[in-house]
Amino acid sequence: MRRRPVVIAIILLAVAAVITVIAIAIIGPGDRDAPTSTSDRSSEVPESGEASTPSLPLPDADGSLVTAPLPESGSAEGEFVEGFPQEIIPLAPDSEIESTSLAVEGDREQVGLVAASNGAASAVVDYYRSVFTSLGLTERETDAVAGSTALVFTRGADNITLTVADRADGADYTVVGVFTAK
């Protein structure tokens, strides 16, 4: 999986995710009360054989998904960095981690996951849509690099951006989360 086009696609996806997170931090996550298309999907039950999603208690409407004390900053290649919130951002089925990162400053935490899936981009989107909406996050589409799909999931001050692009033998994706610990 370490071919040059894959590396370039991953870099482009990571840049798009970071730009999206920065834009959300500057202009805000948008109208959280606006209806979204996720309400229909959040009650779907996975077909047998599909991976189940983690189940965490939902925080109150303004509650964060992370609590203090936050872990130390770090990064890892090919595995989850120590302290990565896998219960919030798990690895999608049939995927391989390229890298993970965790940056902490004060009560803010930014985490990143760069991975490749043997499945289609739509399967990756469906998996994370199910995970994030089950955690009480609200979905909206956002601008993405040509050939990719980007979605932003928000709850209170927490934001998660998913960027996915199909490739010939699967999909490349990045997940960037920005959380404020309560």
C-alpha positions in Angstrom: 0.0 0.0 0.0 3.0 2.3 0.0 2.7 3.4 -3.6 3.4 7.0 -4.5 -0.2 7.8 -5.7 -1.6 6.5 -2.4 0.8 8.6 -0.4 -0.1 11.7 -2.4 -3.8 11.0 -2.0 -3.4 10.6 1.8 -1.5 13.9 2.0 -4.2 15.6 0.0 -6.9 14.1 2.2 -5.0 15.2 5.4 -4.6 18.7 4.1 -8.3 18.9 3.2 -9.2 17.7 6.7 -7.0 20.2 8.4 -8.3 23.1 6.3 -11.9 22.0 7.2 -11.1 21.9 10.9 -9.4 25.3 10.8 -12.4 26.8 8.9 -14.8 25.3 11.4 -12.7 26.8 14.2 -12.7 30.2 12.6 -16.3 30.5 11.4 -18.0 27.9 13.7 -19.7 24.6 12.9 -22.8 26.2 11.3 -26.4 25.9 12.3 -26.5 22.9 14.7 -30.3 23.1 14.8 -30.7 22.7 11.0 -32.2 19.4 10.0 -29.8 16.9 8.4 -30.2 13.7 6.5 -28.7 11.7 9.3 -31.9 11.4 11.3 -33.1 8.8 8.9 -29.8 6.9 9.1 -29.2 7.0 12.8 -31.8 4.4 13.5 -30.6 1.9 11.0 -29.6 -1.5 12.3 -26.4 -3.0 10.7 -27.1 -6.1 8.6 -25.7 -9.3 10.0 -22.0 -9.6 9.4 -21.4 -5.9 9.5 -19.1 -4.5 12.2 -20.9 -3.0 15.2 -20.1 0.5 16.3 -19.0 1.4 19.8 -21.6 2.5 22.3 -20.8 5.4 24.6 -23.1 7.3 26.9 -24.2 10.5 25.2 -23.0 13.7 26.8 -25.4 16.5 27.5 -26.1 18.8 24.5 -23.0 20.9 25.1 -20.9 18.1 26.7 -17.6 17.1 25.3 -16.8 13.6 24.2 -13.4 13.8 26.1 -12.7 14.6 29.7 -9.6 16.0 31.5 -6.9 15.1 32.1 -6.0 14.7 28.5 -3.2 12.4 27.3 0.2 13.6 26.1 0.7 14.7 22.5 2.3 12.2 20.2 2.2 10.3 16.9 2.6 6.8 15.6 3.0 5.1 12.2 1.0 1.9 11.5 -0.8 1.9 14.9 -2.8 4.0 17.3 -0.7 6.5 19.2 -1.0 6.1 23.0 -4.0 8.0 24.3 -5.9 8.1 21.0 -9.6 8.0 21.6 -10.4 4.8 19.8 -13.8 4.6 21.5 -14.7 7.8 19.6 -12.8 7.3 16.4 -12.3 3.6 15.9 -10.6 2.1 12.8 -13.1 1.3 10.1 -13.5 -2.4 9.1 -11.1 -3.8 6.5 -8.7 -0.9 7.1 -5.0 -0.4 7.8 -3.6 2.5 9.8 -1.1 4.7 8.0 -0.6 7.0 10.9 -2.3 8.6 13.9 -1.6 11.7 15.9 -2.6 13.5 19.0 -1.9 17.1 19.9 -3.0 18.6 23.2 -2.9 22.2 24.3 -4.7 23.2 27.5 -8.2 21.7 27.4 -8.1 21.2 23.6 -7.3 18.0 21.9 -6.8 17.4 18.2 -6.5 13.8 16.9 -5.9 12.5 13.5 -6.2 9.1 11.8 -4.9 8.4 8.3 -5.9 5.0 6.9 -6.6 2.9 3.9 -9.5 0.6 3.4 -10.0 -2.4 1.2 -13.7 -1.4 1.0 -15.3 1.4 -1.1 -15.4 5.0 0.1 -19.1 4.7 0.6 -18.6 1.8 3.1 -16.2 4.0 5.1 -18.6 6.9 5.1 -21.5 4.6 6.2 -19.4 3.1 9.0 -18.3 6.5 10.5 -21.7 8.0 9.9 -23.1 5.3 12.1 -20.4 5.6 14.8 -20.6 9.4 15.0 -24.3 9.8 14.9 -24.6 7.1 17.7 -22.4 9.4 19.8 -24.9 12.3 19.3 -22.9 14.2 16.6 -24.8 16.0 13.8 -23.6 15.6 10.2 -23.2 18.1 7.4 -21.4 18.0 4.1 -18.5 20.4 3.5 -16.3 21.3 0.6 -13.8 18.7 -0.4 -10.9 18.2 -2.8 -12.0 17.0 -6.2 -12.6 13.2 -6.2 -13.2 13.0 -2.4 -16.1 13.4 0.0 -15.8 15.4 3.2 -18.3 15.4 6.1 -18.2 17.3 9.4 -19.8 15.9 12.5 -20.4 18.3 15.5 -21.7 18.3 19.0 -21.2 21.3 21.2 -17.6 22.4 20.8 -16.5 19.0 19.4 -15.9 18.5 15.7 -14.9 15.5 13.7 -14.1 15.8 9.9 -14.1 12.7 7.7 -12.5 12.9 4.3 -12.6 9.9 2.0 -11.5 9.2 -1.6 -12.0 6.1 -3.7 -8.9 4.4 -5.2 -8.7 1.4 -7.6 -8.5 -1.1 -4.8 -10.4 0.6 -2.0 -10.4 4.0 -0.3 -8.1 6.3 1.5 -9.4 8.4 4.4 -8.6 10.8 7.1 -10.5 11.5 10.3 -9.6 14.6 12.3 -11.2 15.3 15.6 -11.0 18.5 17.7 -12.4 18.2 21.2 -12.6 20.5 24.2 -12.3 18.6 27.5 -14.9 19.3 30.2 
